């Protein structure tokens, strides 16, 4: 389905697709920063319509994980101060958090040693009790008592226990406050980073040449700037804070474990190499699946978008079953990739928990033996067991975050591929322009020895020379693929010339800014494009600063005013993006009014009346006649009867002008135009025969 869009002086249309003979097959894989996309073919097999066979887009080769992750983190560079603040707050919060188990261990010691003290004879010293136990042959119990802080006969010191509990409460409260502050500051930094990234993507899209979008499905582009962007935002939001806290917790816990028992600390550290090994092995496999998941997401979105756009066409040709089959195939690919990615990465967390439980058992056994041997107090073992949980939990969290990180980095790769795409040539620094006085009565446009090709080894336009006088109407006719729309693309600088130049009032358009050039050109295309909003808003899109009186004058001049009063809300009637509540002819009149209001010096009409009925065509022709007044006009038409009054008719074949002249002159010459003109009337006779 061709996607010609009507755009006035301010915009860029999505123009007619390039003919089939210029189609080239995309390579299955490209580099991470592919060059400009080549124009796709038009017609079956391009993958752009609802019945296309392929995806119709280049498949990016996935970048490696770490360079992409590093580049994504590098986007936080403007947030240095908040990031440093977050790190300091996280360190303080983790310090308070890891001191808690140590203090709780002291509380355990107070309780346990108080109970033991109450069972000893009052007035005796700890040394006497230990000597008595050794004398009775109970050496192990003597060693345990010797390691304790005891006051025989005293019992539990509830005052000291209360101070310990208040201290633990204060530590955990302060830790929570600092962690909340850390999350608050980091959230702001991440949202500002994603805000800038969205802005960069928007700027990039505006800087990309039209040929990039000709080689990329709209649904795929939309998926990158919406789904992938949201996924990157969620990944940063959910992982950065947790990663920072987890890493700092591991470091803090390791320090505390070594202060309690170096031997038990070494037992716990066995977790680190096992965790790293498991994570690397699993993540290496799941990263490819996450890249495939988001690639298939983009392809499925593209398929859905184009199918919904051509929904009526699908119904007319009864191709629902085929569309369903294609959708199911794409959906199955996405399901397989998503299930595989989530399943493989989901193995990490259970594996981490298994390793953590093994370490927990080892610490409990070794710690118990050390308490029994009198080399460690019971409260210290209890604190160490808590630390072992605090140690393995963040490691497990880091492992479980691997799937989020991989998914986010895979989306970031796709966004970076868009950001790395080749941009259109920048506007000249010392740009030239023409004065408004030069445009009065229409502009003078000249093609001087112009050559252009979409594909390097396939010439399309060679050494073309053409002059459009101010205020004249130039009609362009020829068979499909002759280069008519390409001529429009070159005038608008949607594509750059290979050689030669195009001048506007004597100024090379390549030396003008694109905004300046396109601000002097208005377009009305075959397929109308209206935006969601009122009829008044759609007309005013041609010149946003227009007054109400100017909008109404444009509507009257282009016959919009004739039908708009029959609508319930008149000019305030709200149109959706499909403008289904008005007819195609009425939509076309609105687009002409939009171009009329923009008051361009050059007007391009590309098959502007081919989709309307005969009666409406009369109104459209009258509207376009008013629109062409005092303007240089280029009219592309297949209905030759509509361009009889053109000042000059150009007949194009294979990118070259083979004939030019008035309607009468070309008919007398009995050349290519004569054959085209007669073919429109002979075709029905041949079909009847």
VOKETOR-126138 format. One record per atom (N, C-alpha, C): x, y negated, z negated. Coordinates in steps of 0.2 Angstrom, whole numbers, plus 5000, padded with zeros to 4 digits. Atoms other than C-alpha are relative to their C-alpha. Layout:
BEGIN
XYZ;...
This chain:
BEGIN
500450065000;500050005000;500449945000;499650065000;500749845005;499849954995;500150045006;500949714991;500149935002;499950074999;500849545000;499749964995;500350045005;500549414988;500049935002;500150074998;499949234990;500449964995;499650045005;501149114982;500149935003;499950074997;501248924984;500749984999;499350035000;502648804984;500450024994;499649985006;503148854966;500250074999;499949945002;503249034967;500350045006;499749964995;504049184976;499550065001;500449944999;502949314984;500350065001;499849944999;503149494985;499850025007;500250014993;503249505004;500050075003;500249934996;502849645017;500750045000;499449965001;503949795015;500450015007;499650004994;505349825027;499850075005;500249944996;504949945042;500450064999;499849945001;505250125042;500750015003;499349984997;506850125053;500549974996;499550035005;507750025039;500150044994;500049975006;507450145026;500650054999;499449965001;508950235018;499850044994;500149965006;508950375005;500449984995;499650025006;509450324988;500450064998;499649945002;510850434981;499750024993;500449975006;510250544967;500349974993;499750035006;511450464954;500549945003;499650054999;512250294954;500449984994;499650025006;513550204943;499549964995;500450035005;512950124927;499849935002;500250064997;512849954936;500050005007;500049994993;512249984953;499949945004;500050064996;512349864967;499349995002;500750024998;510849784976;499650065002;500449944997;509449904979;499849985007;500150014993;509149934997;499250005001;500850014999;507349895005;499750075001;500349944999;506250045004;499650005007;500449994994;505250115019;499349984998;500750025001;503450065022;499650065003;500449954997;502150205024;500150074996;500049945003;502050385019;500750024998;499349975002;503550465009;500449954997;499650045003;504150305002;500050004993;500150005007;503550344985;499749944997;500350065003;502750174983;499250014999;500749995000;500950224986;499850064996;500249955004;499850344977;500150075003;499949934997;500250484989;500750015002;499349994999;502150454990;500350064997;499749945003;503150604988;500550004995;499450005005;504650544978;499949944996;500150055005;504950424964;500249935004;499950064996;505650294977;500449954996;499650055004;506950224965;500750044999;499349975001;508850254962;500050024992;499949975006;509250364947;500649984997;499350025003;510550284935;500350064997;499649955004;511950394929;500149974993;500050025007;511850384910;500849984998;499450025003;513250284902;500250044994;499849965006;514250364888;499749974994;500450025006;513450344870;500449944997;499750055004;514750244861;500149935004;500050074997;515050104874;499449975000;500650035000;513250074875;499849984993;500150025007;513050074856;500449944998;499650055002;514449964854;499849935004;500350064997;513749844867;499349974997;500650025004;512049844858;500249974994;499850045006;512849804842;500349945001;499750064998;513849674850;499549945001;500650054999;512149584853;499949964994;500150035007;512149544834;500649954999;499550055002;513749434836;499849934998;500250065002;512849274835;499749994993;500249995007;512149334818;500550024995;499449985004;513849344810;499849984993;500150025007;513349244794;499450044997;500549955003;511749344791;500250074999;499749935001;512649504794;500450014995;499650005006;513949464782;499649994994;500450015006;512649404770;499750074998;500349935001;511749574772;500550054997;499549955003;513349674769;500249984993;499850025007;513749574753;499450034996;500649985004;511949604747;500050084999;500049935000;512049784752;500550034995;499549975004;513649814743;499849994992;500350015007;512949734727;499550054998;500649955001;511349834728;500350074999;499749935000;512349994731;500450014993;499649995006;513549964716;499550014994;500549995006;512049944704;499750065001;500349945000;511250094711;500450064998;499649945001;512750214710;500349994992;499850005007;513150154692;499450034996;500549985003;511450214687;500150074997;499949935002;511850404686;500550014995;499450005005;513450374676;499749984993;500350025006;512450274663;499550054998;500549955002;511050404663;500450064997;499649955003;512450534660;500249994993;499850015007;512950444644;499450014996;500649995004;511150444639;499950084998;500049935001;511150634641;500550034995;499549995005;512750644631;499849984993;500350035006;511950544617;499550054997;500549955002;510450664616;500350074998;499749945001;511450824618;500450004994;499550005006;512850784606;499749984994;500450015006;511550714594;499750064997;500349945003;510650874593;500650054997;499449955003;512350974591;500249974993;499850035007;512850844577;499550024995;500549995005;511250874568;500050074997;499949935002;511651064567;500650014996;499349995003;513351034559;499949984993;500050025007;513651014540;500249934999;499950075002;513550834534;500649994996;499450015004;515150764528;500750035003;499549974997;516250874538;500349965006;499850044994;517350804552;500050055006;500049964994;517350864570;500650055000;499449955000;519150934568;499950064996;500249955005;518551034553;499650055004;500549964997;517151104563;500350045006;499749974995;518251144578;500550064997;499649955003;519551234567;499650064997;500449955002;518151334559;499850055005;500249964994;517551394576;500650045003;499549964997;519251444582;500250064995;499949955005;519551534565;499650065001;500549955000;517951634568;500150045007;499949964993;518551684586;499649975006;500450034995;517351574595;500349945004;499550054997;518651484606;499649965005;500450044995;517451434620;499649954997;500450055003;516251354609;500449944996;499650055003;517651264600;500249955005;499850044995;518251194616;499549955002;500650054998;516551124620;499949954995;500150055006;516351044603;500649955000;499550045001;518050974604;500049945006;500050054995;517650884621;499449954999;500650045001;516050804613;500249944995;499950055005;515950644603;499550014995;500549985005;515150704587;500149974993;500050025007;514650644570;499650054996;500449945003;514150804560;499549974995;500650025004;512450784552;499749945001;500350064998;512050624560;499450005004;500549994995;510850674574;500049955005;500150044994;510250574589;500049924998;500050075001;510750384590;499549975004;500550034996;509150314596;500149935002;499950074998;509750134596;500550005006;499549994994;511250184608;499650025006;500349974995;510050284618;499549955003;500450054997;508850134620;500449955004;499650044996;510250024625;500250035007;499849974993;510750144639;499450005004;500650004996;508950164645;499849935003;500150074997;508749974646;500549985005;499550014995;510349964655;499950035007;500249964994;509850094668;499449965003;500650034997;508150004670;500349935004;499750064997;509149834673;500350015007;499649994994;510349914686;499550025006;500449984994;508949994696;499549945002;500450064999;507849834695;500549955005;499650054997;509349724701;500250035007;499949974993;509749854715;499449995004;500650014996;507949844721;500049935003;500050074998;508049654722;500549995005;499550014995;509649654731;499950045007;500249974994;509049784743;499549975004;500650034996;507449694747;500349945003;499750064997;508449534750;500450025006;499649974994;509649634762;499550015005;500549984995;508149704771;499749945004;500350074997;507349524773;500549975004;499550044995;508949444780;500150045006;499849964994;509349584791;499450015005;500650004996;507549594798;500049935004;499950074996;507749404803;500550015006;499549994996;509349444811;499950045006;500249964995;508749584821;499449975005;500550034996;507149494827;500349955005;499750054996;508149354833;500550035006;499649974995;509349464842;499650035006;500449984995;507949554851;499649955004;500350064996;507149384855;500549985005;499550024995;508749334864;500150055005;499949944995;508849504873;499449995004;500650014996;507049474879;500149945005;499950064996;507549304885;500550015005;499549984995;509049374894;499750045005;500349964995;508049504903;499549955004;500450054996;506749364908;500449965005;499650044996;508149254914;500350045006;499749964995;508949404923;499550025006;500649994995;507249444932;500049945005;500150064996;507149264938;500649995005;499450014997;508949274944;500150065005;499949944995;508749444954;499749985007;500350024994;508549434972;499450055002;500649974999;506949494980;500150085002;499849934997;507849654988;500150044994;500049965006;508049714970;499450034999;500649985002;506249724967;499750045006;500249964994;505949794985;500250074999;499749935000;507049944980;499850034993;500149985007;506249964962;499250004999;500750005001;504450024958;499949954994;500250055005;503549884948;499950044993;500149975006;503050014935;500650024996;499449985003;504850064932;500349934997;499850075002;505349874930;499649994993;500450015006;503949854918;500150044994;499849965005;504450004908;500649984996;499450025003;506149934905;499949944996;500150065004;505549764899;499550004995;500549995006;504149834888;500250064996;499949945004;504350014882;500850004998;499349995002;506250014882;500249944995;499950055005;506349844874;499750014993;500349985007;505149894860;500450054997;499649945003;506150054858;500649984997;499450035002;507749954856;499949964993;500150045006;506949834843;499850054994;500149955005;506249984833;500650034997;499449965002;507850074833;500549964996;499650045004;508849924827;499749994993;500350025006;507549884814;500050064995;500049945004;507450064807;500750034998;499449975001;509250114808;500649964997;499450045003;510449964804;500050004993;500050015007;509849934787;500250074996;499949935004;509750124782;500750025001;499349984998;511450154791;500549974995;499550045004;512350014781;499950034993;500149985007;511550064765;500350084999;499849935000;511950254768;500750005000;499350005000;513750224772;500349974994;499750035006;514050104757;499850054994;500249955005;513150234746;500550065000;499549944999;514250374752;500749984997;499350035003;515850264748;499950004992;500150015007;515150214731;500050064996;500149945004;514650384726;500750045000;499349965000;516350464731;500449974995;499650035005;517250334720;499850024993;500249985007;516150374705;500150084999;499949935001;516250564708;500850014998;499349995002;518150554707;500249974993;499850025007;518150454691;499750054995;500249955004;517150594684;500450065000;499649944999;518050744691;500250015007;499749994994;519250754705;499850065003;500149944997;518950934707;499350015003;500750004997;517050924709;499949955006;500050054995;517350774720;500250045007;499849974994;518350884732;499550055002;500549964998;517051014732;499449975004;500550044996;515750884737;500249985007;499750034993;516850814751;500050055005;500149944995;516650984760;499549985005;500650024996;515050904766;500149965006;499850054995;515850774776;500250035007;499849974993;516750874790;499450055002;500549954998;515251004790;499449955004;500550054997;514050854793;500249975007;499750034994;515150774806;499950055006;500049954994;515350934816;499350025002;500749994998;513450974815;499749945005;500350064996;512950794821;500350005007;499750004993;514250794835;499750055005;500249944996;513750964842;499349995002;500750014999;511850924841;499949945004;500150064996;511950744847;500250005007;499850004993;512950784862;499550035005;500549974996;511550894868;499449965001;500650045000;510150784863;500049935004;499950064997;510850624871;499750005007;500249994993;510550684889;499350015000;500749995000;508850734884;499649934999;500350065002;508450564877;500049955007;500050044994;509050474893;499550035005;500549974995;507950594904;499349984997;500650025003;506550554892;499749935002;500250064999;506550374895;500049985008;500050004993;506950394914;499350025002;500749974998;505350504916;499549954997;500650055003;504350374905;499949955005;500050054995;504850244918;499650025006;500349974993;504350354933;499350014999;500749995001;502750404925;499649935000;500450065000;502250224921;499949975007;500150034993;502650174939;499550045004;500549964997;501550324945;499349974998;500650025003;500150264934;499849935003;500150074998;500350084939;499750005007;500250004993;500250114958;499450045001;500649964999;498850244956;499449964998;500650045003;497750124946;499949945005;500150054995;498149984959;499650025006;500449974994;497550094973;499550054998;500549955002;496150174964;499550015005;500549994995;494850134977;500250045006;499849974995;495950194990;500150084999;500049935002;496250364981;499350035001;500749974999;494350384980;499850005007;500250004993;494050334998;500250065004;499749944997;495250475004;499950064997;500149945004;494750594991;500650044998;499449975002;496450624985;500150004992;500050005008;496050624966;500450074998;499749945002;496650804965;500850005001;499350004999;498350774973;500349954995;499850045005;498550624962;500150034993;500049975006;498150724947;500650055000;499449965000;499450854952;500649975000;499450045001;500750724954;500149974993;499950025007;500350654938;500250054995;499849945005;500350824929;500750025001;499349984999;502050854937;500549954996;499650055004;502750694930;499950004993;500149995007;501950714914;500350064997;499649945002;502650894912;500749984999;499350025000;504350824916;500249964993;499950045006;504150694902;499950044994;500149965006;503450814890;500650054998;499549965001;504850934893;500649974997;499450045002;506250804891;499849974993;500150035007;505350724875;500050064995;500049945005;505050894867;500750024999;499349985001;506850944870;500449954996;499650055003;507550784864;499850004992;500250015007;506550774848;500150074996;499949945004;506750964844;500750014999;499349995001;508650964847;500249964995;499750055005;508950804837;499750024993;500449985006;507650864824;500450054996;499649945003;508851014820;500549974995;499550035004;510050884812;499850004992;500250015007;509050844796;500050074996;500049935004;508651034791;500850024999;499349985001;510551074794;500349964995;499750045005;511050934783;499850024993;500349985007;509850984769;500350074998;499749935002;510551164770;500749994998;499350015003;512351104768;500049964994;500050045007;511850984754;499850054995;500249955005;510951134745;500650044998;499449965001;512551234747;500549974995;499650045004;513551094739;499849994993;500350015007;512351074725;500150064996;499949945004;512451254720;500750014998;499350005002;514351244721;500249964994;499950055005;514351094710;499750024993;500349975006;513151174697;500450054997;499649945002;514251334696;500649974997;499350025002;515951244695;499949954994;500150055006;515251104683;499850044994;500249965005;514451234672;500650034996;499449975003;516151324670;500449954997;499650055003;517051164667;499749974993;500250025006;515851114653;500150064995;499849945005;516051294645;500750004998;499350005002;517851274646;500349934996;499850065004;517851104637;500349955004;499750054996;518551004652;499549955002;500550054997;516950904656;499450004995;500650015004;515450844646;499450015004;500749994997;513650894649;499749955004;500350064997;513150724653;500349985007;499650014994;514550704666;499850055006;500249954995;513950864675;499349985002;500750024998;512150804675;500149935004;499950064996;512750634682;500350025007;499749984994;513850724695;499550035005;500549974995;512350824701;499649955003;500450064997;511350664703;500449975006;499650034995;512850594713;500150055006;499949954994;512950754724;499349995004;500650024997;511150714728;500049945004;499950074997;511550534731;500550015006;499549994995;512950594742;499850035006;500349964994;512050724753;499449965003;500650034997;510450624755;500249945005;499950054995;511250474764;500450045007;499749964994;512250604775;499450035004;500549974997;510650684779;499649955004;500350064997;509850514783;500449985006;499650024994;511250474795;499950055005;500249954995;510950644803;499449995003;500750014997;509150614805;499949945004;500050064996;509450444812;500350015007;499649994994;510450514826;499550005006;500550004995;508850544836;499749935002;500250074998;508250364834;500649975003;499550034997;509950304838;500150025008;500049974993;510050414854;499549975004;500650024996;508350364859;500149925002;499950085000;508750174856;500549995005;499450014996;510450184865;499850025007;500249984993;509650274880;499649955003;500450054998;508350134881;500549945002;499650064999;509750004879;500450015007;499649994993;510750084894;499549985006;500450024994;509250054905;499949935000;500150085000;509049874900;500749975002;499350034998;510949844902;500150015007;499949994993;510849924919;499649945004;500350054997;509549794923;500449935000;499750065001;510549654916;500750005004;499350004996;512149714926;499850005007;500150004992;511249714943;500249945003;499750064996;511949594956;499449955000;500550065000;511049424955;500149975007;500050044994;510649314970;500549954999;499550055000;511949194975;499849944997;500250065004;511949044964;499949945005;500150064996;511348874970;500649965000;499450045000;512748754976;500049954995;500050045005;513348644963;499849935002;500250074997;513248484974;499550015005;500549984995;511648534982;499849945004;500350054996;510948434996;499350005000;500750005000;509148384999;499849955005;500250054995;508048285010;499549964996;500550055003;506948135006;499350025001;500749994999;505048135004;499849975007;500250034994;505048015019;500150045006;499849964994;505848145030;499450055001;500649955000;504348265026;499449975003;500650034998;503048145031;499850025008;500149984993;502148215046;500250075001;499749934999;502948385043;500850005001;499350005000;504748445042;500250035007;499749974995;505948495056;500450064998;499749935002;506548675055;500350035006;499649974994;507948745066;500350064997;499649945001;508648915067;500649995005;499450014996;510448905074;500550065000;499649944999;511249065080;500050044994;500149965006;510549165065;500050075002;500049935000;510949345063;499950034993;500249975006;510249455049;499950085001;500249925000;510149645045;499950024992;500149975007;509449735029;500650054999;499549955000;510749875032;500549985004;499550034996;512449835037;500150035007;499949974993;512549955052;499450005004;500750004996;510749915058;499849935001;500250074999;510549745066;499350005001;500750025000;508849665065;499949945004;500150064996;508949485071;500749985002;499350024997;510449435082;500049945004;499950074996;510949255087;499349975002;500750034999;509149185085;500149925000;500050075000;508949005090;499249985001;500750025000;507248915086;500049934997;500150075002;506648735084;499349994999;500750025001;505048695075;499949924999;500050075000;504648515078;499549984994;500450035005;503848405064;499250005002;500750004999;501948435063;499750055005;500249954995;501948575076;499850064996;500249935002;501148745074;500350055004;499649954997;502248885078;499750074998;500349945001;501349055080;500550065002;499649955000;502349215078;499650075001;500349944999;501749375086;500550055003;499649954998;502349545090;499850064997;500249945003;502249725086;500350014993;499849995007;502449795068;500850025000;499249995001;504349795063;500449965005;499750044995;504749665076;500549954996;499650055004;505449545062;499649944998;500450065001;504049425060;500049984992;500050025007;503949435041;500749994997;499350015002;505849445040;500249925002;499950074999;505849275048;499849954995;500250045006;504849205034;500450014994;499649995006;505949285021;500649965001;499450044999;507449195029;499949934999;500250075001;506549025029;500049994992;500150015007;506149055010;500650014996;499349985004;507949115006;499850064995;500149945004;507249274999;500650055002;499449964998;508749355009;500449955003;499550054997;510349265014;500250035007;499849994993;510949255032;500650045000;499349974998;512349365039;500449945003;499650064997;512849215050;499549955003;500550064998;512149055057;499849964995;500350045005;511148935048;499349985002;500750035000;509348865045;500049934997;500050065003;509148685043;499349975000;500650035001;507748585036;500149925000;499850074998;507748405043;500749985000;499350014999;509548425047;500450034995;499649985006;510048495030;500050085000;499949935000;510748675029;499650024994;500449985006;509448765018;500550044995;499549975005;510948865010;500349954996;499650055005;511648705003;499549964996;500550025004;509948664995;499950044994;500249955006;509348734978;499450035003;500649964998;508048864980;499349974998;500650045002;506748764970;499949955004;500250064996;506948614981;499750035007;500349974993;506748724997;499350024999;500749975000;505248824991;499549954997;500550055002;504448664983;499849975006;500350034994;504248605001;499750055005;500349954996;503548765007;499450034997;500649975003;501748835004;499950065005;500149944996;501249015009;499350024998;500649975000;499549095012;500150075003;499949934997;499649285014;499450045001;500549954998;498549425020;499650024993;500249985007;498349495002;500049954995;500050065005;497749364990;500250034993;499849995007;498449354973;499849954995;500350055005;497449264959;500250034993;499849995007;497949254941;499350004996;500550005005;496849294926;499949934998;500250075002;495949124922;499449985004;500650034997;494649004929;500249995008;499950024993;494448954948;500449945000;499750065000;495048784943;500850014998;499349995002;496648854935;500450035006;499749964995;497048964950;500149955006;499950064995;496848804962;500649964997;499550045003;497948704950;500750035000;499349975001;499348834950;500449975006;499650034994;499848754967;500449934997;499750065003;500248594957;499749984993;500350005007;500048604938;499849934997;500150065002;500048414936;499549965003;500550034996;498648384948;499449984995;500650025003;497148284942;499450045002;500749974999;495348344941;499849985007;500250034994;494948234956;500450035006;499649974994;496348304967;499950085000;500249935000;495848484962;499450015004;500750004997;494048444968;500149985007;499950024993;494648364984;500350065004;499749944997;495748514988;499450065001;500549954999;494248624985;499549995005;500550024995;493048524996;500350015007;499750004993;494348515010;500150075003;499949934998;494548705010;499450044999;500649975000;492748745008;499950054994;500149965007;492948824990;499349974997;500650035004;491648694984;499350035003;500649974997;490348774996;499750064996;500249945003;490248934986;500050004992;499949995007;490848894969;499449984996;500650025003;489248804964;499550064999;500449945001;488348974966;500250044995;499849955006;489349054952;499749974994;500350025006;488649044935;500449944996;499650065003;490048934928;500449965004;499650054996;490648844943;500750015000;499350005000;492448804943;500350034993;499849975006;492548874925;499950075000;500149935000;492149044931;500750044999;499449975002;493449164924;500150065005;499849944996;494349284936;500450044997;499549965003;495249434931;500550015006;499550004995;496849484940;499850035007;500349984994;495849574953;499549965004;500650054998;494549434955;499550045004;500549954997;493249574958;499349965000;500650035000;491849454954;499949955006;500150044994;492049354971;500250045006;499849964994;492249414989;500749995002;499350014998;493849434998;500149935004;500050064997;493449285009;500049944995;500050065005;493149174994;500750004996;499350005003;494749234986;500549975005;499550034995;495649185002;499949935000;500150075000;494849015002;500449974994;499750035006;495448984984;500850005001;499350004999;497249034989;500249945005;499950064995;497148905004;499949944996;500050065005;496548774991;500649994996;499450005005;498048814980;500649975005;499450034996;499248784995;499849935002;500250064998;498248635000;500249954995;499950045006;498448554983;500849994999;499350005001;500348594983;500349955005;499850054995;500448474999;500750025002;499449994998;501948565006;500149975007;499950034994;502848495021;500150065006;500049944995;503048675029;499550054997;500549955002;501648795029;500150075003;499949934998;501748985031;499350044999;500649965001;500149085035;500250075003;499849944998;500449265036;499450055000;500649964999;498949365043;499449974995;500450035005;497849245032;499350025001;500849994999;496149295040;499950075002;500149934997;496449475045;499550044995;500449955004;495449545030;499349974998;500750035002;493849435030;499650015006;500549994995;492249445040;500049945005;500050054995;491949345056;499749934998;500350065002;490849215048;500549964995;499550035005;492049185033;500649985004;499450024996;493449175046;500049935003;500150074997;492749025054;500149954995;499950055005;492748935037;500750004998;499350005001;494548995034;500449975005;499750044994;495048935051;500049934999;500150075001;494348765047;500449984994;499650025006;495148765030;500749995002;499350004998;496848805038;500149955005;499950064996;496648675051;500149944996;499950065004;496448545038;500750014996;499449995004;497848625028;500749995005;499450014995;499048615044;500149935002;500050074998;498648435047;500749974997;499450045002;500348335046;500550054997;499649955003;501248495042;500350045005;499749954996;502448605051;499850074998;500349945002;501648775051;500250065004;499849934997;502148955055;499450044998;500649965001;500749065058;500250075003;499949934998;500949255059;499350035001;500749974999;499449345067;500150055005;500149944996;498949505075;499449985005;500550024996;497349435081;500249945004;499750054996;497949335096;499549945001;500550054998;496349245098;500049944995;500050055005;496649145082;500649955000;499450044999;498249065088;500149975007;500050024993;497749005105;500249925000;499850085001;497948815099;500749994998;499450015002;499648845093;500549965005;499650044995;500948715100;500550055003;499549964998;502248855102;499850074998;500149935002;501949045102;500750045002;499449964999;503449155099;499850075000;500149934999;503449335105;500650034998;499449975002;504649445095;500050075001;499949934999;505249615099;500750024997;499349985003;506649705089;500449954997;499650055003;507149555080;500249945004;499850054995;507349445095;499349965003;500550044997;506249305103;500050025007;499949984993;505849375120;499649955005;500450054997;504549245125;499849944996;500350055003;503949075120;499749955004;500450054996;502748945126;499349994997;500750015002;500948895125;499650065002;500549944998;499449025126;499950005007;500150004993;499148975144;500650025004;499449994997;500948975149;500250075000;499849935001;501249145142;499550055004;500449954996;499749225150;500149995007;499850004993;500249155167;500650045001;499449964999;501949235164;499950075001;500249935000;501149405162;500650044998;499549965003;502549465151;499850034994;500249965006;502549535133;499449974997;500650035003;501249415127;499450025004;500549984996;500149455141;499850074999;500249935001;500249645138;499750004993;500350005007;499949615119;499349975000;500650034999;498449505123;499550045003;500449954996;497649625135;499950064996;500049945003;498049775124;499450004995;500650015005;496749705111;499350025003;500749994997;495349725123;500050065004;500049944996;495949875133;499950064995;500049945005;496049985117;499350034999;500749975000;494150015115;499850045006;500249974994;493950055133;500450075001;499649945000;495350185132;499750054995;500249955005;494650265117;499350035002;500649984998;492950275125;500150065006;499849954995;493750365140;500250064997;
